[in-house]
């Protein structure tokens, strides 16, 4: 199958809590779970295309964009990574219509257990997808806000006490110990009580504390975890083959190494199984 590679599509089966994966090439979705234990090959043709303007390019920025799109699109602005520096009210947003459609929508501030407990944010419609993409085995919503900016402010507040990073190598080496996320949440709420009250006063109707939320458990389809992490690169090794032993986050785990599919969004590949 020849075409442009995109981020893997995921679905969490409610009954089993096992993630179902689909490899997306152009608009074709290939179920990957049935291929675990079998040989697969990804062959990069050498061509790369911007996922926004479809222009042929030599390298991607921000996982799939050409440099002009990366420099001008609202979805590539620095405030997406650091929502607390949102500059919409200053009149300098790259695309106010895009911001209204994405940034001024309900967002969730959450705790997740990937390599360890972390805090993060995402649009409310993106759970549990966001947790899956980070390789988290547990997730717990903590706040619901009416804007990405407010979610970012709350994330920074929690970030004084816990990390907002996922250590991908550690995440791929094994399943983390199960955590009492509700207890961790309650401890953080108590630790941040003074700062949170100030934030609430400035946005009294725009933040909801999700006190009744329950942790979500996530299981990933894999036979075993790799003892050593060997990262595979389509630029250095255009043809990558191996037995698919598992999938976690956006990584395919082969007996020959691991490859981050999201990193190669926009690459033209030929996929064989």
C-alpha positions, 0 to 999 in steps of 0.5 A, a space after each residue: 500500500 503506497 501513500 502518505 503516512 498519518 498519525 495512527 487512529 486509535 479506539 479504546 474497547 470499553 469491555 476489554 480496555 485494550 486499544 485498537 490501532 489503525 495505520 492511516 495511509 492517505 485515507 485508508 485505515 489498516 487494522 494493526 492489532 491482527 498483525 501483531 506477531 507478523 512481519 511488516 515493512 515500511 518502505 520510505 520512497 524519499 518523498 515528503 509532503 506537508 500535511 496542510 498545503 501538500 507541498 513537496 518538502 525535504 523535511 517536516 516541522 511540528 510533525 508534518 508541516 512545511 516551514 511556511 505553514 509551520 510559521 504561519 498557521 495558528 495550530 503551529 504557534 508556540 501558544 499551542 504548546 504553552 497555552 498560558 501565553 495565549 495572545 488572542 486578547 492582544 489581537 495577535 492571534 494568527 487565525 482568530 477563526 481557528 482559535 474560536 473553533 479549537 482554543 475556545 472550546 471545553 478543555 480537560 486538565 488531567 493526570 496520566 500515568 505513562 512513565 510516571 504521573 504527569 499533568 496535561 491538557 487536551 480538548 474534551 473531545 480528545 479523551 481518551 485519545 490523548 492518553 493513548 497517544 502518550 502511552 498512558 495506562 491510567 488517566 483521570 480528568 481533574 478540571 473542565 475549562 471553557 478555554 485552552 488558556 485557562 487549562 494551560 494556567 491550571 496545568 502550570 499550577 499543577 506543574 509546580 509539583 509534578 511533571 508535564 513530560 512523558 519519558 518515552 524510553 521509560 514508557 516503552 520499557 514496561 508498564 508503570 506501577 498502578 497509581 492512586 490517581 484520585 489520591 494524587 489529585 486530592 493532594 495536588 488540589 490541597 497543595 495548590 489551594 491558594 493559587 487555585 482560589 485566585 484563578 477561580 476568582 478571575 474565572 468563576 463560571 469557566 472552571 469545573 472541578 471534576 470531583 466525581 471523575 473516575 480513573 480510566 484504565 488502558 491496556 496496549 496490545 503487545 506481547 512483551 516490552 523491549 529490553 533495549 530501546 533502539 529507535 528506527 529512523 526512516 531517513 537513515 533506514 528507508 526500509 524498516 522491517 520486522 515482526 510487530 511485537 506490540 504497539 504503545 502510544 504512537 510507537 510500533 514496537 518491532 523485534 528490530 526496534 521502535 518507530 514513532 509513526 507520528 514523527 513521520 506524518 507526511 512521509 510517503 511510504 509503501 506498507 507491506 504485511 
